[in-house]
Amino acid sequence: MAGRPPTKEAPLFGKRLAAARKALGLSQQQLAEKLGTTRVNLAYYERKAGNPTLDFMHRCAEVLNMPVSEFIREDDGSERRKSGPKSRIEQQLEAVRSLPRAKQKFVSEFLETVLQAS
C-alpha cells in the first residue's frame, strides 16, 4: 500500500466504496475521473469521511452500477441470527453443502418430494 498506513479503521461507507471500486477493477484515479473528482478526494471518502453527501453517494452508485442502499445499510451484510448453538437442521444443511454435487441434488429432490407431500 502506498502512502502512510491508516491510524484508524475506515468508515463503513468508505469500505464499501473501496470494495465496489476494486470489484470492478478500477483504480482510485479511474473512479475519481468517472465521478468528476480528484483521486485525493476519493481517497478521503474511502478512508476518512464518515458522512458523505447524498449527491456523492448517488453519483458513486450510478457509476458503480449498484443501489445506494448498499452504501447505507446498517448491517455488514451477514445474517443476524440468534445466539447459541446451531439448530439440527442448520447443521444438516451445512453437511449437505459439503457433499458432492450429485449427492446434493439427491437430497434436494428428496426434500422436494417430502415438502410436496405435506
Backbone as CSV, one residue per row, in Angstrom:
resi,resn,N_x,N_y,N_z,CA_x,CA_y,CA_z,C_x,C_y,C_z
1,MET,0.842,-1.172,0.000,0.000,0.000,0.000,0.891,1.239,0.000
2,ALA,0.598,2.168,-0.864,1.381,3.394,-0.941,0.916,4.372,0.124
3,GLY,1.807,5.251,0.506,1.450,6.272,1.477,1.520,5.771,2.904
4,ARG,1.093,6.630,3.795,1.121,6.328,5.212,-0.028,5.389,5.570
5,PRO,0.229,4.379,6.390,-0.855,3.470,6.785,-1.883,4.201,7.635
6,PRO,-3.144,3.815,7.536,-4.176,4.497,8.316,-3.997,4.225,9.806
7,THR,-4.371,5.220,10.615,-4.249,5.060,12.063,-5.530,4.522,12.679
8,LYS,-6.623,4.623,11.941,-7.872,4.044,12.435,-8.630,3.419,11.270
9,GLU,-9.564,2.582,11.608,-10.332,1.851,10.610,-11.184,2.813,9.775
10,ALA,-11.303,2.512,8.486,-12.112,3.327,7.583,-13.586,3.207,7.947
11,PRO,-14.370,4.264,7.692,-15.808,4.179,7.952,-16.458,3.163,7.009
12,LEU,-17.623,2.695,7.382,-18.314,1.664,6.619,-18.553,2.089,5.167
13,PHE,-18.972,3.340,4.949,-19.181,3.813,3.579,-17.897,3.683,2.774
14,GLY,-16.791,4.094,3.354,-15.507,4.038,2.660,-15.100,2.618,2.316
15,LYS,-15.325,1.701,3.249,-15.004,0.291,2.986,-15.826,-0.240,1.822
16,ARG,-17.106,0.086,1.824,-17.980,-0.397,0.758,-17.648,0.241,-0.575
17,LEU,-17.308,1.511,-0.553,-16.920,2.208,-1.773,-15.657,1.586,-2.354
18,ALA,-14.655,1.368,-1.518,-13.397,0.767,-1.974,-13.623,-0.645,-2.498
19,ALA,-14.445,-1.420,-1.813,-14.711,-2.801,-2.241,-15.408,-2.818,-3.596
20,ALA,-16.373,-1.934,-3.791,-17.091,-1.874,-5.068,-16.147,-1.445,-6.194
21,ARG,-15.298,-0.471,-5.899,-14.328,0.003,-6.895,-13.392,-1.122,-7.304
22,LYS,-12.860,-1.829,-6.314,-11.914,-2.917,-6.590,-12.587,-4.071,-7.322
23,ALA,-13.859,-4.335,-6.994,-14.590,-5.419,-7.663,-14.724,-5.160,-9.156
24,LEU,-14.743,-3.887,-9.537,-14.813,-3.530,-10.957,-13.432,-3.350,-11.581
25,GLY,-12.409,-3.543,-10.778,-11.047,-3.421,-11.290,-10.626,-1.993,-11.578
26,LEU,-11.205,-1.037,-10.880,-10.881,0.372,-11.098,-9.874,0.865,-10.067
27,SER,-8.973,1.707,-10.504,-8.071,2.369,-9.571,-8.812,3.567,-8.975
28,GLN,-8.232,4.132,-7.922,-8.846,5.340,-7.360,-8.878,6.444,-8.407
29,GLN,-7.821,6.558,-9.177,-7.755,7.598,-10.209,-8.853,7.413,-11.249
30,GLN,-9.048,6.180,-11.705,-10.070,5.908,-12.721,-11.468,6.226,-12.200
31,LEU,-11.765,5.794,-10.960,-13.087,6.083,-10.404,-13.261,7.576,-10.173
32,ALA,-12.223,8.229,-9.686,-12.304,9.671,-9.452,-12.652,10.411,-10.742
33,GLU,-12.032,10.008,-11.846,-12.323,10.650,-13.132,-13.773,10.426,-13.539
34,LYS,-14.276,9.224,-13.342,-15.671,8.928,-13.682,-16.640,9.727,-12.814
35,LEU,-16.226,10.015,-11.569,-17.070,10.766,-10.644,-16.902,12.274,-10.777
36,GLY,-15.924,12.698,-11.550,-15.673,14.124,-11.704,-15.052,14.746,-10.470
37,THR,-14.168,13.991,-9.808,-13.488,14.486,-8.620,-12.010,14.118,-8.716
38,THR,-11.270,14.368,-7.666,-9.839,14.049,-7.671,-9.578,12.730,-6.956
39,ARG,-8.428,12.145,-7.208,-8.042,10.914,-6.529,-7.897,11.170,-5.035
40,VAL,-7.377,12.326,-4.661,-7.202,12.680,-3.248,-8.564,12.746,-2.551
41,ASN,-9.553,13.338,-3.226,-10.892,13.432,-2.651,-11.516,12.043,-2.507
42,LEU,-11.334,11.192,-3.503,-11.863,9.834,-3.434,-11.189,9.060,-2.297
43,ALA,-9.884,9.212,-2.159,-9.167,8.545,-1.066,-9.709,9.005,0.283
44,TYR,-10.046,10.279,0.392,-10.633,10.803,1.631,-11.952,10.087,1.931
45,TYR,-12.801,9.945,0.909,-14.081,9.263,1.117,-13.877,7.804,1.487
46,GLU,-12.891,7.156,0.904,-12.646,5.744,1.202,-12.053,5.527,2.590
47,ARG,-11.280,6.469,3.079,-10.538,6.242,4.319,-11.016,7.020,5.536
48,LYS,-11.660,8.184,5.323,-11.948,9.041,6.475,-13.379,9.543,6.585
49,ALA,-14.032,9.838,5.476,-15.337,10.510,5.520,-16.416,9.622,6.118
50,GLY,-16.943,10.045,7.233,-17.995,9.284,7.882,-19.383,9.669,7.426
51,ASN,-19.504,10.832,6.784,-20.823,11.302,6.373,-20.782,11.924,4.976
52,PRO,-20.687,11.084,3.947,-20.659,11.610,2.582,-22.005,12.237,2.228
53,THR,-21.998,13.156,1.292,-23.252,13.778,0.884,-24.090,12.777,0.102
54,LEU,-25.382,12.998,0.109,-26.290,12.136,-0.627,-25.991,12.216,-2.124
55,ASP,-25.659,13.407,-2.596,-25.299,13.575,-4.003,-24.093,12.706,-4.366
56,PHE,-23.077,12.685,-3.509,-21.888,11.875,-3.782,-22.232,10.394,-3.775
57,MET,-23.074,9.966,-2.832,-23.475,8.559,-2.795,-24.228,8.172,-4.063
58,HIS,-25.116,9.056,-4.530,-25.859,8.777,-5.760,-24.928,8.678,-6.969
59,ARG,-23.970,9.587,-7.045,-23.015,9.541,-8.160,-22.213,8.249,-8.118
60,CYS,-21.754,7.854,-6.931,-20.990,6.608,-6.788,-21.833,5.411,-7.197
61,ALA,-23.061,5.373,-6.715,-23.952,4.254,-7.019,-24.195,4.149,-8.519
62,GLU,-24.379,5.287,-9.163,-24.624,5.283,-10.608,-23.398,4.785,-11.373
63,VAL,-22.240,5.308,-11.044,-21.006,4.916,-11.735,-20.651,3.461,-11.470
64,LEU,-20.882,2.997,-10.234,-20.533,1.628,-9.868,-21.660,0.635,-10.155
65,ASN,-22.771,1.156,-10.691,-23.913,0.330,-11.082,-24.426,-0.518,-9.911
66,MET,-24.730,0.165,-8.827,-25.241,-0.517,-7.646,-26.231,0.393,-6.938
67,PRO,-27.134,-0.153,-6.129,-28.090,0.706,-5.423,-27.425,1.476,-4.284
68,VAL,-27.923,2.666,-4.020,-27.417,3.486,-2.919,-27.549,2.732,-1.602
69,SER,-28.579,1.906,-1.494,-28.811,1.177,-0.243,-27.630,0.299,0.151
70,GLU,-26.818,-0.130,-0.812,-25.626,-0.924,-0.486,-24.634,-0.114,0.339
71,PHE,-24.639,1.187,0.158,-23.731,2.050,0.910,-24.261,2.372,2.299
72,ILE,-25.586,2.397,2.452,-26.144,2.928,3.696,-26.800,1.899,4.600
73,ARG,-26.867,0.650,4.177,-27.477,-0.346,5.062,-26.653,-0.429,6.345
74,GLU,-27.318,-0.695,7.442,-26.648,-0.663,8.737,-25.866,-1.919,9.059
75,ASP,-26.324,-3.058,8.568,-25.615,-4.299,8.885,-24.410,-4.457,7.982
76,ASP,-23.614,-5.438,8.257,-22.417,-5.682,7.462,-22.663,-6.702,6.371
77,GLY,-23.932,-7.020,6.124,-24.266,-7.965,5.087,-24.384,-9.396,5.570
78,SER,-23.937,-9.658,6.768,-24.046,-11.016,7.281,-25.420,-11.199,7.913
79,GLU,-25.846,-12.425,7.990,-27.149,-12.727,8.574,-27.120,-12.487,10.079
80,ARG,-28.215,-11.966,10.564,-28.369,-11.858,12.005,-29.024,-13.148,12.459
81,ARG,-28.479,-13.742,13.491,-29.067,-14.974,13.990,-29.035,-14.977,15.502
82,LYS,-29.881,-15.819,16.043,-29.941,-15.922,17.494,-28.621,-16.470,18.024
83,SER,-28.345,-16.156,19.267,-27.124,-16.686,19.864,-27.369,-18.128,20.288
84,GLY,-26.309,-18.851,20.496,-26.429,-20.235,20.922,-26.033,-21.188,19.806
85,PRO,-26.123,-22.468,20.083,-25.703,-23.459,19.085,-26.648,-23.483,17.891
86,LYS,-26.125,-23.949,16.776,-26.932,-24.056,15.567,-27.957,-25.165,15.753
87,SER,-29.112,-24.948,15.134,-30.149,-25.973,15.208,-29.707,-27.199,14.405
88,ARG,-30.395,-28.292,14.637,-30.062,-29.535,13.941,-30.185,-29.360,12.422
89,ILE,-31.238,-28.687,11.974,-31.433,-28.509,10.528,-30.321,-27.654,9.931
90,GLU,-29.859,-26.627,10.671,-28.745,-25.805,10.190,-27.473,-26.644,10.058
91,GLN,-27.236,-27.505,11.036,-26.063,-28.386,10.977,-26.167,-29.340,9.793
92,GLN,-27.362,-29.858,9.554,-27.558,-30.771,8.431,-27.365,-30.062,7.092
93,LEU,-27.860,-28.837,6.995,-27.686,-28.084,5.744,-26.210,-27.813,5.470
94,GLU,-25.458,-27.502,6.500,-24.015,-27.311,6.320,-23.356,-28.591,5.837
95,ALA,-23.779,-29.731,6.384,-23.224,-31.021,5.962,-23.577,-31.297,4.502
96,VAL,-24.799,-30.967,4.104,-25.220,-31.179,2.713,-24.386,-30.317,1.769
97,ARG,-24.082,-29.090,2.177,-23.278,-28.195,1.327,-21.896,-28.773,1.036
98,SER,-21.395,-29.615,1.916,-20.054,-30.175,1.707,-20.078,-31.470,0.892
99,LEU,-21.267,-31.969,0.560,-21.378,-33.191,-0.245,-21.055,-32.907,-1.709
100,PRO,-20.705,-33.943,-2.460,-20.539,-33.770,-3.912,-21.870,-33.319,-4.535
101,ARG,-21.784,-32.651,-5.662,-22.955,-32.067,-6.306,-24.052,-33.103,-6.563
102,ALA,-23.706,-34.304,-6.980,-24.704,-35.338,-7.270,-25.494,-35.699,-6.014
103,LYS,-24.805,-35.811,-4.886,-25.498,-36.136,-3.630,-26.347,-34.950,-3.155
104,GLN,-25.877,-33.733,-3.399,-26.675,-32.555,-3.057,-27.983,-32.574,-3.849
105,LYS,-27.882,-32.932,-5.106,-29.072,-32.996,-5.964,-30.043,-34.045,-5.433
106,PHE,-29.535,-35.197,-5.027,-30.377,-36.249,-4.479,-31.116,-35.757,-3.235
107,VAL,-30.399,-35.105,-2.314,-31.008,-34.596,-1.086,-32.066,-33.550,-1.426
108,SER,-31.768,-32.672,-2.369,-32.703,-31.631,-2.774,-33.982,-32.230,-3.345
109,GLU,-33.845,-33.235,-4.208,-35.020,-33.883,-4.795,-35.829,-34.609,-3.721
110,PHE,-35.140,-35.229,-2.784,-35.826,-35.914,-1.690,-36.635,-34.906,-0.868
111,LEU,-36.024,-33.771,-0.543,-36.721,-32.740,0.231,-37.930,-32.220,-0.531
112,GLU,-37.780,-32.004,-1.835,-38.896,-31.542,-2.657,-40.069,-32.514,-2.569
113,THR,-39.767,-33.802,-2.652,-40.806,-34.842,-2.560,-41.515,-34.789,-1.211
114,VAL,-40.748,-34.676,-0.142,-41.331,-34.618,1.204,-42.162,-33.361,1.374
115,LEU,-41.649,-32.231,0.905,-42.373,-30.961,1.071,-43.651,-30.925,0.242
116,GLN,-43.637,-31.498,-0.936,-44.840,-31.526,-1.763,-45.899,-32.425,-1.165
117,ALA,-45.500,-33.446,-0.432,-46.449,-34.375,0.190,-47.101,-33.772,1.426
118,SER,-46.551,-32.688,1.943,-47.087,-32.075,3.181,-48.377,-31.354,2.943
